[in-house]
Amino acid sequence: MSLSRVEARRRAMQRYESGEKPESIAASLGYTERWFYKWLTRYREGAEDWYCDRSRRPRSSPGRICEAVEEQVKSIRESLCERGLFFGAQAIRWELEDLGIDPLPSIRTIGRILARHDLVCRRSGPYQPKGKRYPSLTATKAGDVHQSDYVGPSYLKGPIRFYSLHSVDLATRRCAVEPALQRNAQCAIDAFWASWMRLGMPRHQQVDNESVFLGAWRYPRGMGSLIRLCLLHGTQVWFIPPSEPWRNGIVEKFNDHWRYKFLRRVSIGSEEQLRRDSLRFEQRHNGSYRYSALGGKTPLTTLAASPALRFPPSEQPPKHPLPKPETGRYHLIRFIRSDGLLDILGETFLLPPEAQYEYVRATVNVGRQLLTVHLNGTTIDEFPYRLR
């Protein structure tokens, strides 16, 4: 019968005191001579419990987060969970940042705190949708859908502040990178026009709710410059829900790619160099970056199998202010809360009860001056909507 580890250590020292050689003792017990001499050193120290295992835990942990912050992490996690919100490490870190915690623990540290207190909820099996259908756009060929987003302000040497408008064609993943020193109406028109000169004009243009896209709160029915630009050229505009940037996920991922591969690695000192290097980055991405969604093909290779694109009628962009369109549609995706209110730039419309806690598509028909609300493809309400 084999001896326990503790009994083997005690037996080894007894045999050593009897005059047996260390190498013979270690070999007979199934251990190395190094093991024997380790416990011989402990035995000679004279402690009564010399044969017991000692903890390898450090005597001090200077980098460990304080208990007060640990309690805050646990409390915030519980609060987010009760409110039905995301309660992962990233969401908790945002809450700690809002509270002004300094130093702010990293996401990895928060994750360790949650694991230490058994507060990590791991999903077993595949993801199951929560039943909230989202009216997303589908792109099957080049020019169907473009996702666009502004990044910035960023800075050149000097410093010179600039913005960068990024557009991605969902079907081919082709990108357009258009820098601008300002983010006003005319600069937005110029940037979209230049992007369309290279990408082609989309049938559907998806953006977030920045005022330069949607319009000013002072004029909720005035139609922003992007709405007018798109509708005047046969493109429908789609606005994702506020505070849900992942609905523009393709261009958001491209933004990260641009920051890592371009902004952090290229030293730029002038506007001319910025435009030149931005175009070079765009061409390199479109010609060499391979996407698994495209079967390992590059955007340009995918474009070759697509039908002909539609381009702007002239090289020069139109000037702001643009005339009011007389036809066309633009859409706003919104999540309706318990109050049942659809909010469009501060103007609210009461919807039927079935819209509560659901995503709806609010479509403004410019020609008919009508606001139509759709839920899961079905029209649930209509409102007169006179545009100004």
Secondary structure, 3 states (H helix, E strand, C coil): CCCCHHHHHHHHHHHHHCCCCHHHHHHHHCCCHHHHHHHHHHHHHCCCCCCCCCCCCCCCCCCCCCHHHHHHHHHHHHHHHHCCCCCCHHHHHHHHHHCCCCCCCCHHHHHHHHHHCCCCCCCCCCCCCCCCCCCCCCCCCCCCEEEEEEEEEEEECCCEEEEEEEEEECCCCCEEEEEECCCCHHHHHHHHHHHHHHHCCCCEEEECCCHHHHCCCCCCCCCCHHHHHHHHCCCEEEECCCCCHHHHHHHHHHHHHHHHHHHCCCCCCCHHHHHHHHHHHHHHHHHHCCCHHHCCCCHHHHHHCCCCCCCCCCCCCCCCCCCCCCCCEEEEEEECCCCCEEEECCEEEECCHHHCCCEEEEEEECCCCEEEEEECCEEEEEEECCCC
